Every structure is written in structure tokens, then in C-alpha cells.
Amino acid sequence: MAGKETGRKQAGLKKTGYQGQEPFRREADADWFTLAGAVGDTDNEQFIIGNRKTEHMAKRSEEFRPFANDLKRLYGNNEGRIYLTLTRLTCSSSAGFRI
């Protein structure tokens, strides 16, 4: 992923002990705090959104849950807001959305 190392250095996370925690992020292949989404309340169907338009065809009909890519046990120390525009997509066999 281009810019992965740069993003971490800019946030100062390499120097704070986060390096050993990297494999335990909800999306191990994405930078810390990257915008991601999940369908339902488990991590069985999650995907990276980042800062680009994304389309996702859901495998099941459940609530869309956006999140910052962090350790599950540390969401209590995060704060802020995000604004998303969702467009419902449908086809003959499933439904999805565009972010």
C-alpha cells in the first residue's frame, strides 16, 4: 500500500510502542485510523474505505458500521466525527452501497 510507512511516521506512531500492536488492528493491512466499514456487528464482513469512493456489495442484510482502524479494545479513547454519504445499490441477487 503506497504511503503506508509515511502515514505512520506522520502520526508519530512508530515511536510510541504501537509497532508491536500493528497485527492486531481490525484491518491489519491498512494504516492506523484508516476509515473502514463492516456489515453487521462482527468483523466477518469488513472492508477498507480510506479516502476514496468505495462500492461494497453486502453478503447479508445488516447494519453498516463505519469505524477507524484501531485496536478493538481502544475505541474508548477515540473521539471525533465523520460524515459519509451512502447511496444504496441494488442488483438482482444482492444489495450494496456506495460511499
C-alpha positions in Angstrom: 0.0 0.0 0.0 1.6 3.3 -1.1 2.3 5.8 1.6 1.8 3.3 4.4 5.1 4.0 6.1 4.8 7.7 5.6 1.4 7.9 7.2 2.6 6.1 10.3 5.6 8.3 10.7 3.5 11.5 10.3 1.3 10.3 13.1 4.3 9.6 15.3 3.0 6.1 15.9 6.2 4.2 15.2 7.9 5.8 18.2 5.1 5.2 20.8 5.0 1.4 21.1 2.3 0.8 18.5 4.6 -1.1 16.3 4.1 -4.3 18.2 0.3 -3.9 18.0 0.1 -3.5 14.2 -1.0 -7.1 13.5 -4.0 -6.7 15.9 -5.7 -3.7 14.2 -9.1 -4.6 12.9 -7.7 -4.3 9.3 -4.1 -5.4 9.6 -3.3 -4.4 6.0 -4.5 -0.8 6.5 -2.9 2.2 8.3 -3.9 3.1 11.8 -7.2 5.0 11.9 -7.9 4.5 8.2 -11.7 4.7 7.6 -13.1 1.2 7.2 -16.6 -0.3 7.3 -18.3 -3.5 8.5 -21.6 -5.1 7.7 -23.2 -6.2 11.0 -21.6 -6.3 14.4 -18.9 -8.8 13.7 -15.7 -8.5 11.7 -16.7 -11.2 9.3 -17.5 -8.7 6.5 -15.4 -5.6 6.7 -13.6 -3.6 4.1 -11.3 -0.6 3.8 -12.8 2.7 2.7 -9.8 5.1 3.2 -10.2 8.5 1.5 -11.7 7.3 -1.8 -15.1 6.5 -3.2 -15.9 2.8 -2.5 -18.6 0.4 -3.5 -19.4 -2.7 -1.5 -21.9 -5.4 -2.2 -23.1 -6.7 1.1 -23.2 -10.5 1.6 -26.1 -10.2 4.0 -28.7 -7.6 5.1 -27.4 -6.0 8.3 -26.4 -2.5 9.6 -23.5 -0.7 8.0 -20.9 0.2 10.7 -18.1 2.6 9.8 -15.0 2.6 12.0 -11.5 4.0 12.4 -8.9 1.2 12.1 -7.7 0.7 15.7 -7.5 -2.0 18.3 -11.0 -3.1 19.3 -10.2 -2.6 23.0 -9.0 1.1 22.5 -12.1 2.7 20.8 -12.9 4.4 24.1 -10.1 6.8 23.8 -11.1 7.9 20.2 -13.2 10.9 19.6 -14.3 13.0 16.6 -16.8 12.8 13.8 -17.0 11.6 10.2 -19.5 12.4 7.6 -20.4 9.9 4.9 -22.8 9.9 2.0 -24.2 6.5 1.3 -26.1 5.5 -1.9 -28.0 2.3 -1.9 -27.1 0.0 -4.8 -29.3 -3.0 -5.8 -29.0 -5.8 -8.3 -31.0 -9.0 -8.8 -29.3 -11.1 -6.1 -27.9 -8.7 -3.5 -27.8 -5.1 -2.2 -24.8 -2.9 -1.6 -23.9 0.7 -1.1 -21.5 3.4 -2.5 -19.6 5.5 0.0 
